[in-house]
Each structure stands twice: as structure tokens, then as C-alpha cells.
Amino acid sequence: MSTDFTAATWRKSTRSNADQECVELAKSGRTVGVRDSKTPERGHLELAPSSFGQFLTHVKTKANPLEL
């Protein structure tokens, strides 16, 4: 089941700018939403807070964030 993010406030990453990939974050209940700010109509990824924390740690500590 999908979380309703229609009333959520989406915030753009402070590291985003016009020349780079941009992400937006929102919270709805106990779920964190992540989406591409350039194409929000394509949907979003939903993560539990603990999974989102692991995701952030991974992105911050890897030279190549796409590396698993």
C-alpha cells in the first residue's frame, strides 16, 4: 500500500542546483518520500525512517553512491 503524499511538503536538497541531479524529500506519517525534483510526476520512493537513515549513511560514505 502506498502512503499519501498529496498534502506533504517536499523540500529540495541543499546540495541541489540547476546543473545537477536534484532530489526532494517529504515525510508523511512514518514514511519518508524521495523523488527527482525535475520529474516529480514520475513518482517517488518510499522508505521507513530507519531505511532512510541507512540510505543517507551509504550515500555519504561511498565514493560512488551507486556502489552496493
C-alpha positions, 0 to 999 in steps of 0.5 A: 500500500502506498502512503499519501503524499498529496498534502506533504511538503517536499523540500529540495536538497541543499546540495541541489542546483540547476546543473545537477541531479536534484532530489526532494524529500517529504515525510508523511506519517512514518514514511519518508518520500524521495523523488527527482525534483525535475520529474516529480510526476514520475513518482517517488520512493518510499522508505521507513525512517530507519531505511532512510537513515541507512540510505543517507549513511551509504550515500555519504560514505561511498565514493560512488553512491551507486556502489552496493 
